[in-house]
Amino acid sequence: MCDAINEKDERYKYASELMDKDGCKQVNLELTQCLKQYKKDWRMCKDQTTNLQKCLNEQKHQKPK
């Protein structure tokens, strides 16, 4: 089981900034809303999880090395 997200944690702030920068903020928001709707049951949010993974991977491959 995953630890609860602590929005005051510096890691959360850093991850949020990366989402904004990478252009995946909307996809991340959709996953967050799904998790809230289904009381953090990841099984109900598989599509949103997959979409976020795709978005992050696309951004990763677009960046110059």
PDB file of N, CA, C and O in Angstrom:
ATOM      1  N   MET A   1       0.837  -1.188   0.000  1.00  0.00           N
ATOM      2  CA  MET A   1       0.000   0.000   0.000  1.00  0.00           C
ATOM      3  C   MET A   1       0.878   1.245   0.000  1.00  0.00           C
ATOM      4  O   MET A   1       1.931   1.273   0.637  1.00  0.00           O
ATOM      5  N   CYS A   2       0.447   2.248  -0.701  1.00  0.00           N
ATOM      6  CA  CYS A   2       1.203   3.496  -0.805  1.00  0.00           C
ATOM      7  C   CYS A   2       0.954   4.383   0.411  1.00  0.00           C
ATOM      8  O   CYS A   2      -0.095   4.322   1.052  1.00  0.00           O
ATOM      9  N   ASP A   3       1.953   5.206   0.704  1.00  0.00           N
ATOM     10  CA  ASP A   3       1.788   6.202   1.758  1.00  0.00           C
ATOM     11  C   ASP A   3       0.850   7.296   1.270  1.00  0.00           C
ATOM     12  O   ASP A   3       0.754   7.561   0.072  1.00  0.00           O
ATOM     13  N   ALA A   4       0.174   7.913   2.194  1.00  0.00           N
ATOM     14  CA  ALA A   4      -0.702   9.036   1.854  1.00  0.00           C
ATOM     15  C   ALA A   4       0.147  10.200   1.342  1.00  0.00           C
ATOM     16  O   ALA A   4       1.282  10.398   1.776  1.00  0.00           O
ATOM     17  N   ILE A   5      -0.417  10.952   0.426  1.00  0.00           N
ATOM     18  CA  ILE A   5       0.285  12.113  -0.111  1.00  0.00           C
ATOM     19  C   ILE A   5       0.188  13.254   0.890  1.00  0.00           C
ATOM     20  O   ILE A   5      -0.897  13.620   1.341  1.00  0.00           O
ATOM     21  N   ASN A   6       1.329  13.798   1.219  1.00  0.00           N
ATOM     22  CA  ASN A   6       1.393  14.946   2.115  1.00  0.00           C
ATOM     23  C   ASN A   6       1.729  16.165   1.261  1.00  0.00           C
ATOM     24  O   ASN A   6       2.862  16.314   0.803  1.00  0.00           O
ATOM     25  N   GLU A   7       0.755  17.024   1.051  1.00  0.00           N
ATOM     26  CA  GLU A   7       0.945  18.168   0.159  1.00  0.00           C
ATOM     27  C   GLU A   7       1.958  19.179   0.687  1.00  0.00           C
ATOM     28  O   GLU A   7       2.385  20.060  -0.060  1.00  0.00           O
ATOM     29  N   LYS A   8       2.348  19.077   1.934  1.00  0.00           N
ATOM     30  CA  LYS A   8       3.356  19.972   2.492  1.00  0.00           C
ATOM     31  C   LYS A   8       4.770  19.425   2.290  1.00  0.00           C
ATOM     32  O   LYS A   8       5.751  20.131   2.526  1.00  0.00           O
ATOM     33  N   ASP A   9       4.873  18.181   1.856  1.00  0.00           N
ATOM     34  CA  ASP A   9       6.164  17.538   1.615  1.00  0.00           C
ATOM     35  C   ASP A   9       6.851  18.200   0.414  1.00  0.00           C
ATOM     36  O   ASP A   9       6.203  18.487  -0.593  1.00  0.00           O
ATOM     37  N   GLU A  10       8.144  18.438   0.523  1.00  0.00           N
ATOM     38  CA  GLU A  10       8.902  19.056  -0.572  1.00  0.00           C
ATOM     39  C   GLU A  10       8.854  18.198  -1.837  1.00  0.00           C
ATOM     40  O   GLU A  10       8.865  18.733  -2.946  1.00  0.00           O
ATOM     41  N   ARG A  11       8.802  16.876  -1.682  1.00  0.00           N
ATOM     42  CA  ARG A  11       8.737  15.992  -2.852  1.00  0.00           C
ATOM     43  C   ARG A  11       7.440  16.206  -3.619  1.00  0.00           C
ATOM     44  O   ARG A  11       7.426  16.132  -4.847  1.00  0.00           O
ATOM     45  N   TYR A  12       6.356  16.470  -2.908  1.00  0.00           N
ATOM     46  CA  TYR A  12       5.076  16.743  -3.566  1.00  0.00           C
ATOM     47  C   TYR A  12       5.172  18.044  -4.371  1.00  0.00           C
ATOM     48  O   TYR A  12       4.721  18.115  -5.514  1.00  0.00           O
ATOM     49  N   LYS A  13       5.754  19.048  -3.767  1.00  0.00           N
ATOM     50  CA  LYS A  13       5.912  20.337  -4.450  1.00  0.00           C
ATOM     51  C   LYS A  13       6.755  20.165  -5.713  1.00  0.00           C
ATOM     52  O   LYS A  13       6.417  20.698  -6.769  1.00  0.00           O
ATOM     53  N   TYR A  14       7.843  19.426  -5.598  1.00  0.00           N
ATOM     54  CA  TYR A  14       8.725  19.191  -6.744  1.00  0.00           C
ATOM     55  C   TYR A  14       7.986  18.434  -7.850  1.00  0.00           C
ATOM     56  O   TYR A  14       8.079  18.799  -9.022  1.00  0.00           O
ATOM     57  N   ALA A  15       7.260  17.392  -7.481  1.00  0.00           N
ATOM     58  CA  ALA A  15       6.510  16.609  -8.466  1.00  0.00           C
ATOM     59  C   ALA A  15       5.438  17.469  -9.134  1.00  0.00           C
ATOM     60  O   ALA A  15       5.218  17.355 -10.340  1.00  0.00           O
ATOM     61  N   SER A  16       4.782  18.313  -8.374  1.00  0.00           N
ATOM     62  CA  SER A  16       3.759  19.208  -8.932  1.00  0.00           C
ATOM     63  C   SER A  16       4.364  20.178  -9.940  1.00  0.00           C
ATOM     64  O   SER A  16       3.777  20.442 -10.989  1.00  0.00           O
ATOM     65  N   GLU A  17       5.535  20.702  -9.617  1.00  0.00           N
ATOM     66  CA  GLU A  17       6.212  21.614 -10.537  1.00  0.00           C
ATOM     67  C   GLU A  17       6.591  20.904 -11.831  1.00  0.00           C
ATOM     68  O   GLU A  17       6.482  21.482 -12.912  1.00  0.00           O
ATOM     69  N   LEU A  18       7.035  19.652 -11.726  1.00  0.00           N
ATOM     70  CA  LEU A  18       7.369  18.883 -12.924  1.00  0.00           C
ATOM     71  C   LEU A  18       6.132  18.649 -13.784  1.00  0.00           C
ATOM     72  O   LEU A  18       6.208  18.726 -15.011  1.00  0.00           O
ATOM     73  N   MET A  19       5.004  18.368 -13.158  1.00  0.00           N
ATOM     74  CA  MET A  19       3.760  18.163 -13.906  1.00  0.00           C
ATOM     75  C   MET A  19       3.397  19.433 -14.677  1.00  0.00           C
ATOM     76  O   MET A  19       3.003  19.367 -15.842  1.00  0.00           O
ATOM     77  N   ASP A  20       3.530  20.572 -14.030  1.00  0.00           N
ATOM     78  CA  ASP A  20       3.234  21.850 -14.690  1.00  0.00           C
ATOM     79  C   ASP A  20       4.183  22.080 -15.862  1.00  0.00           C
ATOM     80  O   ASP A  20       3.761  22.469 -16.951  1.00  0.00           O
ATOM     81  N   LYS A  21       5.451  21.838 -15.627  1.00  0.00           N
ATOM     82  CA  LYS A  21       6.485  22.082 -16.627  1.00  0.00           C
ATOM     83  C   LYS A  21       6.354  21.138 -17.817  1.00  0.00           C
ATOM     84  O   LYS A  21       6.526  21.559 -18.961  1.00  0.00           O
ATOM     85  N   ASP A  22       6.053  19.879 -17.564  1.00  0.00           N
ATOM     86  CA  ASP A  22       6.028  18.864 -18.617  1.00  0.00           C
ATOM     87  C   ASP A  22       4.740  18.845 -19.417  1.00  0.00           C
ATOM     88  O   ASP A  22       4.649  18.143 -20.424  1.00  0.00           O
ATOM     89  N   GLY A  23       3.746  19.600 -18.987  1.00  0.00           N
ATOM     90  CA  GLY A  23       2.505  19.645 -19.750  1.00  0.00           C
ATOM     91  C   GLY A  23       1.546  18.511 -19.447  1.00  0.00           C
ATOM     92  O   GLY A  23       0.614  18.277 -20.216  1.00  0.00           O
ATOM     93  N   CYS A  24       1.747  17.810 -18.362  1.00  0.00           N
ATOM     94  CA  CYS A  24       0.877  16.688 -17.998  1.00  0.00           C
ATOM     95  C   CYS A  24      -0.055  17.045 -16.844  1.00  0.00           C
ATOM     96  O   CYS A  24      -0.641  16.164 -16.215  1.00  0.00           O
ATOM     97  N   LYS A  25      -0.184  18.318 -16.576  1.00  0.00           N
ATOM     98  CA  LYS A  25      -0.979  18.752 -15.426  1.00  0.00           C
ATOM     99  C   LYS A  25      -2.438  18.308 -15.540  1.00  0.00           C
ATOM    100  O   LYS A  25      -3.008  17.820 -14.564  1.00  0.00           O
ATOM    101  N   GLN A  26      -3.046  18.469 -16.709  1.00  0.00           N
ATOM    102  CA  GLN A  26      -4.451  18.099 -16.891  1.00  0.00           C
ATOM    103  C   GLN A  26      -4.645  16.591 -16.723  1.00  0.00           C
ATOM    104  O   GLN A  26      -5.615  16.150 -16.106  1.00  0.00           O
ATOM    105  N   VAL A  27      -3.726  15.811 -17.271  1.00  0.00           N
ATOM    106  CA  VAL A  27      -3.825  14.351 -17.171  1.00  0.00           C
ATOM    107  C   VAL A  27      -3.667  13.929 -15.713  1.00  0.00           C
ATOM    108  O   VAL A  27      -4.364  13.030 -15.243  1.00  0.00           O
ATOM    109  N   ASN A  28      -2.758  14.575 -15.007  1.00  0.00           N
ATOM    110  CA  ASN A  28      -2.569  14.292 -13.588  1.00  0.00           C
ATOM    111  C   ASN A  28      -3.811  14.676 -12.788  1.00  0.00           C
ATOM    112  O   ASN A  28      -4.200  13.967 -11.860  1.00  0.00           O
ATOM    113  N   LEU A  29      -4.427  15.790 -13.146  1.00  0.00           N
ATOM    114  CA  LEU A  29      -5.648  16.229 -12.472  1.00  0.00           C
ATOM    115  C   LEU A  29      -6.775  15.209 -12.659  1.00  0.00           C
ATOM    116  O   LEU A  29      -7.528  14.927 -11.727  1.00  0.00           O
ATOM    117  N   GLU A  30      -6.882  14.665 -13.862  1.00  0.00           N
ATOM    118  CA  GLU A  30      -7.904  13.645 -14.128  1.00  0.00           C
ATOM    119  C   GLU A  30      -7.687  12.412 -13.252  1.00  0.00           C
ATOM    120  O   GLU A  30      -8.646  11.843 -12.728  1.00  0.00           O
ATOM    121  N   LEU A  31      -6.433  12.000 -13.093  1.00  0.00           N
ATOM    122  CA  LEU A  31      -6.133  10.855 -12.229  1.00  0.00           C
ATOM    123  C   LEU A  31      -6.460  11.187 -10.777  1.00  0.00           C
ATOM    124  O   LEU A  31      -7.047  10.369 -10.068  1.00  0.00           O
ATOM    125  N   THR A  32      -6.085  12.368 -10.339  1.00  0.00           N
ATOM    126  CA  THR A  32      -6.363  12.785  -8.962  1.00  0.00           C
ATOM    127  C   THR A  32      -7.862  12.795  -8.680  1.00  0.00           C
ATOM    128  O   THR A  32      -8.304  12.330  -7.629  1.00  0.00           O
ATOM    129  N   GLN A  33      -8.639  13.323  -9.617  1.00  0.00           N
ATOM    130  CA  GLN A  33     -10.094  13.364  -9.441  1.00  0.00           C
ATOM    131  C   GLN A  33     -10.686  11.958  -9.406  1.00  0.00           C
ATOM    132  O   GLN A  33     -11.588  11.680  -8.616  1.00  0.00           O
ATOM    133  N   CYS A  34     -10.183  11.083 -10.252  1.00  0.00           N
ATOM    134  CA  CYS A  34     -10.667   9.701 -10.265  1.00  0.00           C
ATOM    135  C   CYS A  34     -10.386   9.026  -8.921  1.00  0.00           C
ATOM    136  O   CYS A  34     -11.249   8.348  -8.363  1.00  0.00           O
ATOM    137  N   LEU A  35      -9.181   9.219  -8.416  1.00  0.00           N
ATOM    138  CA  LEU A  35      -8.824   8.603  -7.137  1.00  0.00           C
ATOM    139  C   LEU A  35      -9.689   9.136  -6.001  1.00  0.00           C
ATOM    140  O   LEU A  35     -10.066   8.386  -5.101  1.00  0.00           O
ATOM    141  N   LYS A  36     -10.000  10.413  -6.038  1.00  0.00           N
ATOM    142  CA  LYS A  36     -10.889  10.974  -5.012  1.00  0.00           C
ATOM    143  C   LYS A  36     -12.291  10.391  -5.140  1.00  0.00           C
ATOM    144  O   LYS A  36     -12.933  10.064  -4.142  1.00  0.00           O
ATOM    145  N   GLN A  37     -12.756  10.266  -6.373  1.00  0.00           N
ATOM    146  CA  GLN A  37     -14.101   9.744  -6.611  1.00  0.00           C
ATOM    147  C   GLN A  37     -14.236   8.302  -6.125  1.00  0.00           C
ATOM    148  O   GLN A  37     -15.258   7.926  -5.552  1.00  0.00           O
ATOM    149  N   TYR A  38     -13.206   7.507  -6.356  1.00  0.00           N
ATOM    150  CA  TYR A  38     -13.266   6.087  -5.998  1.00  0.00           C
ATOM    151  C   TYR A  38     -12.516   5.782  -4.710  1.00  0.00           C
ATOM    152  O   TYR A  38     -12.093   4.648  -4.487  1.00  0.00           O
ATOM    153  N   LYS A  39     -12.353   6.779  -3.874  1.00  0.00           N
ATOM    154  CA  LYS A  39     -11.737   6.611  -2.552  1.00  0.00           C
ATOM    155  C   LYS A  39     -10.368   5.943  -2.630  1.00  0.00           C
ATOM    156  O   LYS A  39     -10.058   5.033  -1.861  1.00  0.00           O
ATOM    157  N   LYS A  40      -9.550   6.417  -3.581  1.00  0.00           N
ATOM    158  CA  LYS A  40      -8.159   5.986  -3.776  1.00  0.00           C
ATOM    159  C   LYS A  40      -8.025   4.535  -4.223  1.00  0.00           C
ATOM    160  O   LYS A  40      -6.988   3.914  -3.989  1.00  0.00           O
ATOM    161  N   ASP A  41      -9.044   3.990  -4.856  1.00  0.00           N
ATOM    162  CA  ASP A  41      -8.986   2.625  -5.386  1.00  0.00           C
ATOM    163  C   ASP A  41      -8.377   2.675  -6.789  1.00  0.00           C
ATOM    164  O   ASP A  41      -9.053   3.015  -7.760  1.00  0.00           O
ATOM    165  N   TRP A  42      -7.099   2.332  -6.878  1.00  0.00           N
ATOM    166  CA  TRP A  42      -6.366   2.413  -8.140  1.00  0.00           C
ATOM    167  C   TRP A  42      -6.984   1.543  -9.231  1.00  0.00           C
ATOM    168  O   TRP A  42      -6.862   1.856 -10.415  1.00  0.00           O
ATOM    169  N   ARG A  43      -7.637   0.469  -8.848  1.00  0.00           N
ATOM    170  CA  ARG A  43      -8.221  -0.445  -9.847  1.00  0.00           C
ATOM    171  C   ARG A  43      -9.270   0.257 -10.692  1.00  0.00           C
ATOM    172  O   ARG A  43      -9.495  -0.127 -11.840  1.00  0.00           O
ATOM    173  N   MET A  44      -9.911   1.272 -10.149  1.00  0.00           N
ATOM    174  CA  MET A  44     -10.959   1.998 -10.865  1.00  0.00           C
ATOM    175  C   MET A  44     -10.387   3.103 -11.760  1.00  0.00           C
ATOM    176  O   MET A  44     -11.121   3.716 -12.535  1.00  0.00           O
ATOM    177  N   CYS A  45      -9.103   3.350 -11.657  1.00  0.00           N
ATOM    178  CA  CYS A  45      -8.490   4.473 -12.379  1.00  0.00           C
ATOM    179  C   CYS A  45      -7.356   4.016 -13.302  1.00  0.00           C
ATOM    180  O   CYS A  45      -6.389   4.746 -13.517  1.00  0.00           O
ATOM    181  N   LYS A  46      -7.483   2.829 -13.833  1.00  0.00           N
ATOM    182  CA  LYS A  46      -6.415   2.287 -14.684  1.00  0.00           C
ATOM    183  C   LYS A  46      -6.204   3.121 -15.940  1.00  0.00           C
ATOM    184  O   LYS A  46      -5.063   3.365 -16.334  1.00  0.00           O
ATOM    185  N   ASP A  47      -7.286   3.560 -16.570  1.00  0.00           N
ATOM    186  CA  ASP A  47      -7.151   4.357 -17.797  1.00  0.00           C
ATOM    187  C   ASP A  47      -6.430   5.672 -17.524  1.00  0.00           C
ATOM    188  O   ASP A  47      -5.557   6.076 -18.293  1.00  0.00           O
ATOM    189  N   GLN A  48      -6.789   6.335 -16.440  1.00  0.00           N
ATOM    190  CA  GLN A  48      -6.161   7.607 -16.098  1.00  0.00           C
ATOM    191  C   GLN A  48      -4.683   7.410 -15.750  1.00  0.00           C
ATOM    192  O   GLN A  48      -3.842   8.243 -16.087  1.00  0.00           O
ATOM    193  N   THR A  49      -4.376   6.299 -15.074  1.00  0.00           N
ATOM    194  CA  THR A  49      -2.989   5.994 -14.736  1.00  0.00           C
ATOM    195  C   THR A  49      -2.175   5.764 -16.002  1.00  0.00           C
ATOM    196  O   THR A  49      -1.062   6.273 -16.139  1.00  0.00           O
ATOM    197  N   THR A  50      -2.740   4.995 -16.924  1.00  0.00           N
ATOM    198  CA  THR A  50      -2.066   4.724 -18.196  1.00  0.00           C
ATOM    199  C   THR A  50      -1.857   6.010 -18.985  1.00  0.00           C
ATOM    200  O   THR A  50      -0.793   6.215 -19.569  1.00  0.00           O
ATOM    201  N   ASN A  51      -2.864   6.872 -19.005  1.00  0.00           N
ATOM    202  CA  ASN A  51      -2.744   8.146 -19.722  1.00  0.00           C
ATOM    203  C   ASN A  51      -1.628   9.016 -19.149  1.00  0.00           C
ATOM    204  O   ASN A  51      -0.893   9.660 -19.897  1.00  0.00           O
ATOM    205  N   LEU A  52      -1.503   9.035 -17.828  1.00  0.00           N
ATOM    206  CA  LEU A  52      -0.444   9.822 -17.206  1.00  0.00           C
ATOM    207  C   LEU A  52       0.923   9.232 -17.540  1.00  0.00           C
ATOM    208  O   LEU A  52       1.862   9.972 -17.834  1.00  0.00           O
ATOM    209  N   GLN A  53       1.041   7.926 -17.497  1.00  0.00           N
ATOM    210  CA  GLN A  53       2.311   7.288 -17.849  1.00  0.00           C
ATOM    211  C   GLN A  53       2.702   7.620 -19.288  1.00  0.00           C
ATOM    212  O   GLN A  53       3.864   7.919 -19.564  1.00  0.00           O
ATOM    213  N   LYS A  54       1.741   7.569 -20.196  1.00  0.00           N
ATOM    214  CA  LYS A  54       2.009   7.888 -21.603  1.00  0.00           C
ATOM    215  C   LYS A  54       2.459   9.339 -21.752  1.00  0.00           C
ATOM    216  O   LYS A  54       3.414   9.630 -22.471  1.00  0.00           O
ATOM    217  N   CYS A  55       1.773  10.233 -21.076  1.00  0.00           N
ATOM    218  CA  CYS A  55       2.115  11.652 -21.153  1.00  0.00           C
ATOM    219  C   CYS A  55       3.543  11.887 -20.658  1.00  0.00           C
ATOM    220  O   CYS A  55       4.327  12.577 -21.310  1.00  0.00           O
ATOM    221  N   LEU A  56       3.869  11.318 -19.520  1.00  0.00           N
ATOM    222  CA  LEU A  56       5.206  11.505 -18.956  1.00  0.00           C
ATOM    223  C   LEU A  56       6.274  10.897 -19.852  1.00  0.00           C
ATOM    224  O   LEU A  56       7.339  11.487 -20.034  1.00  0.00           O
ATOM    225  N   ASN A  57       6.000   9.718 -20.416  1.00  0.00           N
ATOM    226  CA  ASN A  57       6.962   9.082 -21.322  1.00  0.00           C
ATOM    227  C   ASN A  57       7.158   9.902 -22.588  1.00  0.00           C
ATOM    228  O   ASN A  57       8.280  10.033 -23.076  1.00  0.00           O
ATOM    229  N   GLU A  58       6.075  10.453 -23.123  1.00  0.00           N
ATOM    230  CA  GLU A  58       6.181  11.290 -24.319  1.00  0.00           C
ATOM    231  C   GLU A  58       7.034  12.523 -24.042  1.00  0.00           C
ATOM    232  O   GLU A  58       7.869  12.901 -24.864  1.00  0.00           O
ATOM    233  N   GLN A  59       6.829  13.136 -22.905  1.00  0.00           N
ATOM    234  CA  GLN A  59       7.606  14.320 -22.545  1.00  0.00           C
ATOM    235  C   GLN A  59       9.074  13.956 -22.362  1.00  0.00           C
ATOM    236  O   GLN A  59       9.965  14.710 -22.753  1.00  0.00           O
ATOM    237  N   LYS A  60       9.313  12.808 -21.771  1.00  0.00           N
ATOM    238  CA  LYS A  60      10.678  12.345 -21.519  1.00  0.00           C
ATOM    239  C   LYS A  60      11.429  12.159 -22.837  1.00  0.00           C
ATOM    240  O   LYS A  60      12.600  12.524 -22.942  1.00  0.00           O
ATOM    241  N   HIS A  61      10.759  11.594 -23.837  1.00  0.00           N
ATOM    242  CA  HIS A  61      11.409  11.320 -25.116  1.00  0.00           C
ATOM    243  C   HIS A  61      11.541  12.564 -25.985  1.00  0.00           C
ATOM    244  O   HIS A  61      12.342  12.573 -26.920  1.00  0.00           O
ATOM    245  N   GLN A  62      10.785  13.604 -25.702  1.00  0.00           N
ATOM    246  CA  GLN A  62      10.857  14.838 -26.489  1.00  0.00           C
ATOM    247  C   GLN A  62      11.984  15.752 -26.031  1.00  0.00           C
ATOM    248  O   GLN A  62      12.411  16.638 -26.770  1.00  0.00           O
ATOM    249  N   LYS A  63      12.458  15.537 -24.821  1.00  0.00           N
ATOM    250  CA  LYS A  63      13.480  16.424 -24.273  1.00  0.00           C
ATOM    251  C   LYS A  63      14.845  16.086 -24.869  1.00  0.00           C
ATOM    252  O   LYS A  63      15.173  14.911 -25.036  1.00  0.00           O
ATOM    253  N   PRO A  64      15.644  17.107 -25.193  1.00  0.00           N
ATOM    254  CA  PRO A  64      16.998  16.845 -25.698  1.00  0.00           C
ATOM    255  C   PRO A  64      17.872  16.250 -24.607  1.00  0.00           C
ATOM    256  O   PRO A  64      17.737  16.567 -23.425  1.00  0.00           O
ATOM    257  N   LYS A  65      18.758  15.392 -25.035  1.00  0.00           N
ATOM    258  CA  LYS A  65      19.649  14.730 -24.056  1.00  0.00           C
ATOM    259  C   LYS A  65      20.891  15.538 -23.797  1.00  0.00           C
ATOM    260  O   LYS A  65      21.740  15.129 -23.005  1.00  0.00           O
TER     261      LYS A  65
END
